[in-house]
Amino acid sequence: MFDVWMRILQQVPDSVLWLLECNPEATQNLKNEAQLRGIDANRLIFAPRLLQEEHLARHIWIDLFLDTLYCNAHTTASDALWMGIPVITCPGETFAARVGASLLNAVNLPESIVNNLAEYEQLAIHLATHPQKLQQLKDYLNENRRQFPLFDTPRTVKHIESAYLQVWERFRSHLPPAAIQIAPIAEIPEETAAKNRLNFLQNSAIEPSNGKIQTQINAAKTGQNGQINASAGTDIVRGEFASNLRHKSRTILNPPRQAVTVDRSNANSEEISVIADRDFPLWLKEQKFSIACTTYQTSRLILIGAGAETDRISIHWRIFDRAMGLYCTDDRIYLSSKYQLWQLNNVLESGNLYQGCDRLYIPRIAHTTGDIDIHDIAVDKNNRIIFISTLFNCIATTSDRHSCKPLWKPPFISQYINEDRCHLNGLAMVNGEAKYVTASSKSDVVDGWRDRRKNGGIVIDIASNNIIVTGLSMPHSPRWYRDKLWVLNSGRGELGYVDLEAGKFEAVAFCPGYVRGLAFWENWAIVGLSKPRGGDNTFSGLELDDLLAAKDAESRCGMMVIDLNTGAIVHWLRFEGIITELYDVQVISGVKKPMALGFQTEEIAQLITLEI
């Protein structure tokens, strides 16, 4: 069995074998055995034992579950099928060796029951290198989960009750004991299943991609003599992993008030958890939009969409170094990174899907600006990209020849100079024109804003050069929505609006975190939250600390959905683990499930579209 798994790794470049952690001796024995077979020991990743909900949540990384021979997976295979992961099994003669086949028949997937290890290996490699075919199987399992006999509990109850009634009737009728037939699962004859399996392998119009594959094993043990005794099943997961993990697109089960955990299993044991309220997935699906956000310190563009079912969300991310400013339409994403400004274009026609996604954004244009600390981005009525260069304290646009072309600076800034004097950061557009900006102070000395973090924040009217609001704490993300200027008073964790006549900020809601990133949908505001930065005093020592302490609360990283009329938080989503800081939040109207391509796999080199 282990030989087969190693050959699968050899046939699937950059794949990783993920095993359930047992003990240090077993871990070392398995690594030794892998090296003897020419496989780098670092390609074996050992996952810790977790609580059931956390164990289920980490299935978002799995593409294919490979069953073990002689002693099949039992509960672990059921868990995989429940989470929409296809299983491959090779049944034996004993009960323990036939559980996998029974489970697959109970989800009407007999094509995944093979006759020998050669077929097992062939089918595993085929699916691992054909991600679209694999996605079809996952969609089938996800969309029909509760209709399968394996998970249709009411039907199982009725069948068992029927059997008990038959027993009782035989007893009352003084009939002798007899075998009682519980309503069976309709099995497909082996010759039919074999034919389906052959068609599945041969009739694929998809050429094998060279997408990077991970293999995850749920449990395997070795004795002291190095003899391998595998049990409980094996999983193949598509995407980059270990220290090369950069992106994933997976549908996530969102149990009520429980974490969706993503185990990075990289060299630093970094972990990502996503927690959301139980109604968030349904709300997102009913409203027919998606959410994009950027994570400052972990350099991610994250796309959040609806899953196939009402209790699911889709999470997809790509790495862009120090991702910050974000501006989205249904067909484009503009994104700032450490020294570049990116334009990602959707390449899918209306009604088309790619791996189950209705938008596929590919990086098409990059402006190399140098590290000018781009914050907010927008596109004006002339389709010109404009942005805040915080380093140069100005609004700027792109230049074909230079890093950027400055367009405006606050009246108190004496010159264009790379000193981040006032920490200009936020930009609000009105009727396609830049209208308002936020800054942390009106300082005109290098880094002067840091001394004014608590109450030096301002909002400036660009057209008049007037400061219209003062006394804010590190304000961010000004947005014009429904004839109001909304602003995040970040240092106090407040969402509010500016009373333009009174020149006053009116708080609407308090959020437990450093608020930054603001978008609107219908009657809701979607607010980004960040935790304090480790080793950095930028977010510490603010009034937010006292407000949280008074409420006996901790800072969070995530999003709050706020009713604009009442200020009530009606939905929430939280990131845990390595993601502690968001910068921007945007909505993508009319898009159910978006994804993007990055630069860490061969997919971007192989996916070619033509304008005809």
SVG drawing of the C-alpha trace seen along z (x, -y; Angstrom):
<svg xmlns="http://www.w3.org/2000/svg" viewBox="-50 -76 67 98">
<polyline fill="none" stroke="black" stroke-width="0.4" points="0.0,0.0 2.8,-2.4 4.6,-1.6 1.5,-2.6 1.2,-5.9 4.9,-6.7 4.4,-6.0 1.4,-8.3 3.7,-11.0 6.3,-10.4 3.7,-10.8 2.2,-13.9 5.1,-16.5 5.2,-18.7 2.6,-16.6 2.5,-16.1 1.4,-13.1 -0.7,-14.1 -0.9,-11.6 -2.6,-11.5 0.0,-12.1 0.6,-9.1 3.9,-9.2 7.4,-10.4 8.7,-6.9 6.0,-6.2 6.6,-9.6 10.3,-9.0 9.8,-5.4 7.4,-6.6 9.8,-9.3 12.6,-6.8 10.5,-4.5 9.6,-7.4 13.3,-8.2 14.1,-4.6 11.6,-4.9 13.1,-8.1 10.6,-10.5 11.8,-13.5 10.8,-13.1 9.5,-16.6 6.7,-15.6 5.2,-13.7 3.1,-16.1 1.7,-14.8 -1.6,-16.4 -2.4,-16.5 -5.5,-14.9 -8.3,-17.5 -11.9,-17.8 -14.5,-16.5 -15.6,-19.9 -12.0,-20.9 -11.1,-17.6 -14.1,-18.1 -13.1,-21.7 -9.6,-20.8 -11.1,-18.7 -11.3,-21.8 -7.7,-21.0 -8.5,-17.5 -9.1,-16.6 -9.1,-12.8 -9.3,-10.2 -7.4,-7.0 -8.7,-4.1 -6.3,-1.5 -6.2,2.2 -7.1,5.0 -8.5,2.7 -10.5,0.0 -11.3,-3.5 -14.5,-3.6 -15.5,-6.8 -12.8,-8.8 -14.1,-7.8 -17.6,-8.7 -16.2,-12.1 -14.5,-12.6 -17.7,-11.8 -19.8,-14.0 -17.4,-16.9 -17.6,-16.2 -14.3,-14.4 -14.3,-11.5 -13.0,-8.2 -11.1,-5.4 -11.2,-1.9 -10.0,1.6 -12.2,4.1 -10.9,7.3 -12.7,10.4 -13.3,9.6 -15.8,7.2 -13.0,4.8 -11.8,4.8 -15.2,4.1 -16.4,1.1 -15.1,-1.4 -17.1,0.2 -20.2,0.2 -19.8,-3.5 -19.3,-4.3 -22.3,-2.3 -24.3,-4.2 -23.4,-7.5 -24.0,-6.0 -20.3,-6.2 -19.4,-2.6 -17.0,-3.9 -14.5,-4.6 -14.5,-0.9 -11.5,0.7 -10.6,4.3 -6.9,4.2 -4.0,1.9 -3.1,1.2 -6.5,-0.3 -6.3,-2.1 -3.1,-3.8 -4.3,-4.6 -7.5,-6.2 -5.8,-8.2 -3.2,-9.7 -5.9,-10.4 -8.0,-12.3 -5.1,-14.1 -4.0,-15.4 -7.5,-16.3 -8.7,-18.9 -11.9,-19.7 -12.9,-16.0 -12.2,-15.9 -14.3,-19.0 -17.2,-17.4 -17.1,-14.5 -16.9,-16.9 -19.8,-19.0 -21.8,-15.8 -21.1,-14.7 -21.8,-18.2 -25.0,-18.8 -26.6,-15.4 -25.2,-14.8 -28.5,-14.6 -30.1,-12.5 -27.6,-9.7 -28.6,-6.6 -25.4,-7.0 -26.5,-10.3 -30.3,-10.2 -31.0,-9.5 -34.9,-9.7 -34.8,-7.0 -32.5,-4.8 -34.8,-5.2 -37.8,-4.1 -35.9,-1.1 -34.8,0.0 -38.3,-0.5 -39.7,1.5 -37.3,4.4 -38.2,4.2 -41.9,4.4 -41.2,7.5 -39.5,9.1 -42.4,8.3 -44.9,9.6 -43.0,12.9 -42.9,13.2 -46.7,12.5 -47.4,15.0 -45.3,17.7 -43.1,18.0 -39.5,19.3 -36.6,16.9 -35.5,15.8 -33.2,13.2 -34.9,9.9 -34.1,7.8 -33.6,4.1 -34.4,2.1 -31.1,2.4 -29.1,-0.1 -29.5,0.5 -26.0,1.7 -24.8,1.3 -23.5,4.6 -19.7,4.9 -19.6,5.1 -21.6,1.9 -19.4,0.2 -16.2,1.4 -17.5,0.0 -18.3,-3.3 -14.9,-3.4 -13.2,-2.8 -15.3,-5.5 -14.4,-7.8 -10.7,-7.3 -10.8,-7.3 -13.5,-9.7 -12.1,-12.8 -11.7,-15.8 -9.4,-17.4 -5.7,-17.1 -3.7,-16.4 -2.8,-19.7 0.5,-20.0 -1.3,-21.5 0.5,-20.8 -1.1,-18.1 -1.0,-17.3 -1.6,-13.9 -3.1,-13.6 -3.2,-10.4 -5.6,-10.2 -3.8,-7.5 -0.8,-5.3 1.4,-3.5 4.8,-1.8 6.1,0.8 9.5,0.6 11.0,2.6 9.8,0.2 7.1,2.4 4.3,0.2 0.8,0.9 -1.5,-1.6 -5.0,-2.2 -7.9,-4.6 -7.4,-6.0 -5.4,-8.4 -6.3,-11.8 -5.0,-13.7 -5.2,-17.5 -4.7,-19.8 -2.7,-23.0 0.7,-24.2 1.4,-23.0 4.1,-23.0 6.4,-26.0 5.2,-26.6 1.5,-26.9 0.1,-30.0 -3.5,-29.7 -6.6,-27.5 -10.1,-27.5 -12.4,-25.3 -15.9,-25.1 -16.1,-25.3 -18.6,-23.8 -19.7,-26.4 -21.2,-24.8 -23.1,-27.1 -20.7,-29.2 -17.8,-26.8 -14.5,-27.4 -13.6,-26.4 -10.0,-25.5 -7.4,-25.5 -4.3,-23.6 -1.4,-25.0 0.9,-22.4 3.9,-24.4 7.3,-24.8 6.0,-27.3 2.9,-25.3 0.8,-28.3 -3.0,-27.8 -5.9,-29.7 -9.4,-29.5 -12.5,-31.1 -15.5,-31.5 -18.9,-32.9 -22.3,-33.2 -24.7,-30.4 -26.7,-32.6 -23.8,-34.3 -23.6,-31.7 -27.3,-31.9 -27.3,-35.7 -24.4,-35.9 -26.1,-33.5 -29.5,-35.2 -28.0,-38.7 -26.1,-37.4 -22.7,-39.1 -19.2,-38.2 -16.7,-39.9 -13.0,-40.6 -10.6,-41.7 -6.8,-42.2 -4.6,-41.1 -1.8,-43.4 0.7,-41.3 0.0,-37.9 0.0,-39.4 -3.3,-37.9 -6.1,-38.7 -9.1,-36.8 -12.3,-36.1 -15.4,-35.0 -18.4,-33.6 -21.4,-31.4 -21.1,-27.6 -23.2,-25.0 -25.4,-24.7 -26.9,-27.3 -24.6,-26.2 -21.4,-26.7 -19.1,-29.5 -16.3,-29.5 -12.9,-30.9 -10.2,-31.5 -6.9,-33.4 -3.8,-34.4 -0.5,-35.8 0.3,-39.4 3.2,-40.9 1.8,-43.3 -1.7,-43.4 -3.5,-46.6 -5.6,-48.9 -8.5,-47.2 -11.1,-48.3 -13.5,-45.8 -16.1,-45.7 -17.7,-42.5 -15.1,-42.1 -12.0,-43.7 -10.0,-43.8 -7.5,-46.6 -5.0,-45.8 -1.9,-47.4 1.1,-45.4 4.4,-46.3 5.8,-47.9 3.2,-47.3 -0.4,-48.1 -2.2,-45.2 -5.2,-44.9 -6.9,-41.5 -9.4,-40.9 -12.3,-38.3 -11.9,-36.0 -15.2,-34.1 -18.2,-34.9 -21.6,-35.2 -22.9,-31.8 -19.6,-30.0 -17.9,-28.4 -14.3,-27.5 -13.9,-24.9 -17.3,-25.8 -16.5,-29.5 -18.5,-32.2 -15.6,-34.7 -11.9,-33.9 -9.7,-36.9 -6.3,-36.8 -3.5,-39.3 -3.2,-41.1 -1.6,-44.5 1.0,-45.5 2.3,-49.1 5.6,-49.0 5.4,-52.0 8.1,-51.2 7.4,-51.0 5.3,-54.2 2.9,-52.7 -0.3,-52.7 -3.4,-52.6 -6.9,-53.3 -7.5,-52.8 -10.3,-54.0 -11.1,-54.4 -12.5,-57.8 -15.1,-58.7 -12.4,-58.8 -11.4,-55.2 -8.1,-56.6 -6.7,-54.7 -6.1,-57.0 -4.7,-56.1 -3.3,-57.4 0.5,-57.3 0.8,-57.4 4.6,-57.7 4.4,-60.9 1.3,-62.3 -0.7,-62.6 -3.2,-61.4 -1.5,-60.1 -2.1,-58.2 -0.1,-55.8 2.7,-56.9 4.1,-55.1 7.5,-56.4 7.7,-57.2 6.7,-55.6 3.5,-57.7 2.1,-61.1 1.0,-63.2 -2.4,-64.9 -3.1,-66.5 -1.7,-66.9 -3.2,-68.4 -2.6,-72.2 -0.6,-71.8 2.0,-69.4 4.7,-71.7 6.3,-69.4 6.1,-66.0 8.6,-64.0 8.8,-60.4 8.4,-61.0 4.8,-59.9 4.2,-63.0 0.4,-63.0 -0.4,-59.3 -2.9,-60.2 -4.7,-56.9 -8.4,-56.9 -10.1,-58.1 -13.8,-58.7 -15.2,-59.1 -18.4,-61.1 -19.8,-60.9 -16.6,-59.5 -14.3,-62.2 -12.0,-62.2 -13.9,-64.2 -12.7,-63.3 -9.6,-61.9 -8.7,-60.8 -5.4,-61.4 -4.1,-60.6 -2.9,-64.2 -2.1,-67.4 1.6,-67.1 4.2,-68.4 7.3,-66.6 8.5,-63.1 6.5,-60.5 4.7,-63.3 1.4,-61.6 2.5,-59.0 2.3,-61.6 -1.3,-62.4 -2.7,-58.9 -5.3,-59.3 -7.1,-62.5 -5.3,-64.1 -7.3,-62.4 -9.0,-64.6 -11.2,-64.4 -10.4,-66.8 -12.6,-68.1 -10.4,-67.9 -12.2,-70.5 -12.1,-73.2 -8.9,-72.0 -10.9,-72.5 -10.6,-70.2 -14.2,-69.3 -13.8,-67.0 -11.1,-66.9 -10.5,-65.0 -10.6,-61.5 -8.4,-58.6 -6.5,-57.3 -9.5,-57.5 -9.7,-55.2 -11.9,-54.1 -14.1,-57.2 -16.9,-56.1 -19.8,-58.1 -23.0,-56.0 -26.6,-57.1 -25.7,-60.8 -23.7,-60.4 -19.9,-60.4 -19.1,-57.3 -15.8,-57.0 -14.2,-54.5 -12.8,-56.0 -10.2,-53.3 -8.6,-54.1 -12.0,-53.9 -13.4,-50.9 -16.3,-53.0 -18.3,-53.1 -20.0,-56.4 -20.8,-59.2 -19.9,-62.9 -22.5,-65.5 -21.3,-67.9 -23.3,-70.9 -22.1,-70.5 -18.6,-69.3 -19.1,-66.5 -18.5,-62.7 -21.6,-60.7 -20.8,-57.1 -23.3,-54.5 -21.7,-51.2 -18.8,-49.9 -16.8,-47.0 -14.3,-44.9 -11.1,-45.7 -9.1,-48.3 -11.6,-49.0 -10.3,-49.5 -11.9,-48.5 -15.5,-49.5 -18.0,-48.4 -21.8,-48.7 -24.5,-46.4 -28.2,-47.5 -28.8,-48.5 -25.7,-47.0 -22.1,-48.2 -19.4,-45.5 -16.5,-46.6 -13.0,-45.1 -11.4,-44.5 -7.8,-44.0 -6.0,-42.9 -3.0,-44.9 0.3,-44.3 2.8,-42.3 5.9,-44.2 4.4,-47.5 2.9,-50.2 0.8,-51.6 -2.4,-50.1 -1.7,-50.1 -2.2,-52.8 -5.4,-54.0 -8.8,-54.6 -9.9,-51.4 -7.9,-49.5 -10.0,-51.1 -13.3,-50.6 -12.5,-46.9 -11.5,-46.5 -14.7,-48.2 -16.7,-45.6 -14.5,-42.7 -13.6,-42.0 -10.6,-41.2 -9.7,-42.6 -10.7,-40.5 -9.7,-40.2 -12.5,-39.7 -15.7,-41.5 -18.8,-42.9 -22.1,-43.3 -23.9,-46.3 -27.5,-47.5 -27.2,-51.1 -30.6,-52.0 -30.0,-50.5 -26.3,-50.1 -26.8,-46.4 -24.3,-43.8 -26.4,-41.3 -23.6,-39.0 -19.9,-38.5 -17.0,-36.6 -13.7,-36.1 -10.2,-35.1 -7.9,-33.4 -4.4,-32.0 -1.9,-33.7 -4.3,-36.3 -4.6,-39.1 -4.9,-42.2 -7.1,-43.3 -6.7,-46.5 -9.5,-46.8 -12.9,-45.3 -14.9,-45.4 -18.1,-43.8 -18.4,-42.2 -22.0,-42.5 -23.8,-39.7 -20.9,-37.2 -21.6,-34.0 -18.2,-32.4 -15.1,-34.2 -11.5,-33.0 -8.2,-34.4 -5.0,-33.1 -1.7,-33.8 2.0,-33.1 2.8,-30.1 1.7,-27.3 1.8,-26.4 -1.9,-27.1 -1.4,-30.7 1.0,-29.5 -1.3,-26.9 -4.6,-28.7 -4.8,-30.6 -7.7,-32.6 -8.1,-34.2 -9.9,-37.4 -11.6,-36.5"/>
</svg>
